[in-house]
Amino acid sequence: MNEQIADALQKDIESGKLKAGAKLPAVRSIVDDFDVAPGTATKALKLLVQRGLARPDSTRGYFVKSQTEEPESGAPSPEFVAIMQEIEGIRAHLARLDERLNQLEGPQGSA
């Protein structure tokens, strides 16, 4: 059902009924119009984001994405890069700990 809702909203976007920058219907409105659960309505809006037709605003809802908006680049976000650096640091630390453990166990293992 969420795909059907997303398809209906996409049709409104492509026909010009919903213009670039316009606020998409709120979850509550979609729930009432399509007689679905709030989770289904939210999934439909997220599908439009995945299709590149909408953008979320954390406090105001979802908006029709304008054609001039820059598409999401393939470059990772700064947060992702920071997390990956932290993971690499943890991996290096674990490798050092593993090496120290092997050194400590070495004499006992050969006895």
C-alpha positions as a printed Julia matrix, in Angstrom:
111×3 Matrix{Float64}:
  0.0     0.0     0.0
  2.87    2.39    0.76
  4.03    2.07   -2.86
  0.53    2.89   -4.12
  0.46    6.01   -1.97
  3.93    7.01   -3.14
  2.87    6.41   -6.76
 -0.2     8.64   -6.29
  1.91   11.42   -4.76
  4.53   10.99   -7.48
  1.8    11.4   -10.1
  0.75   14.67   -8.4
  4.38   15.85   -8.44
  4.94   14.92  -12.09
  1.64   16.5   -13.19
  2.55   19.74  -11.46
 -0.27   19.51   -8.95
  2.44   19.49   -6.28
  5.11   22.01   -7.28
  8.8    22.05   -6.37
  9.26   23.25   -2.81
  5.65   22.51   -1.88
  4.96   20.74    1.39
  3.76   17.19    0.87
  0.69   16.05    2.79
  1.34   15.36    6.46
  1.36   11.78    7.71
 -1.95   12.4     9.47
 -3.51   13.67    6.24
 -2.28   10.61    4.31
 -3.65    8.37    7.07
 -7.08    9.99    6.7
 -7.07   10.17    2.88
 -5.9     6.6     2.27
 -7.23    4.94    5.44
 -3.84    3.49    6.39
 -1.67    3.28    9.49
  0.79    6.11   10.23
  3.73    3.78    9.58
  2.45    3.06    6.08
  2.1     6.79    5.38
  5.63    7.42    6.62
  7.01    4.62    4.44
  5.29    6.16    1.41
  6.94    9.53    2.08
 10.32    7.85    2.55
  9.85    6.09   -0.79
  9.48    9.5    -2.44
 12.76   10.53   -0.82
 14.45    7.37   -2.15
 13.07    8.15   -5.61
 14.64   11.61   -5.43
 11.29   13.4    -5.56
 11.1    14.66   -1.98
 13.31   15.84    0.81
 12.64   15.54    4.52
 12.78   18.43    6.94
 13.2    17.11   10.46
 10.79   19.61   11.98
  8.4    20.57    9.19
  7.68   17.39    7.23
  8.42   16.43    3.64
  8.76   18.75    0.66
  8.8    18.28   -3.1
 12.39   18.4    -4.22
 13.14   20.99   -6.9
 14.93   19.91  -10.04
 17.69   22.42   -9.31
 18.52   20.89   -5.95
 21.8    19.11   -6.02
 21.35   15.36   -6.01
 22.88   13.45   -3.17
 26.52   13.01   -4.09
 28.21    9.68   -3.86
 30.68   11.15   -1.38
 30.25    9.94    2.19
 29.01   12.4     4.79
 31.47   13.85    7.31
 29.74   11.83   10.03
 30.3     8.62    8.08
 33.97    9.45    7.54
 34.42   10.17   11.27
 32.76    6.88   12.2
 34.92    4.95    9.76
 38.06    6.6    11.17
 36.97    5.63   14.67
 36.4     2.04   13.53
 39.85    1.92   11.95
 41.35    3.19   15.22
 39.5     0.48   17.15
 40.7    -2.17   14.7
 44.32   -1.02   15.09
 43.95   -1.07   18.88
 42.49   -4.59   18.78
 45.36   -5.74   16.57
 47.87   -4.37   19.11
 46.0    -6.06   21.97
 45.92   -9.33   20.03
 49.66   -9.07   19.43
 50.34   -8.4    23.13
 48.14  -11.33   24.12
 50.03  -13.61   21.75
 53.33  -12.42   23.26
 52.06  -13.13   26.76
 50.72  -16.54   25.84
 53.76  -17.46   23.73
 56.1   -18.73   26.48
 53.27  -20.64   28.18
 52.12  -22.25   24.97
 55.6   -23.59   24.12
 56.29  -24.99   27.61
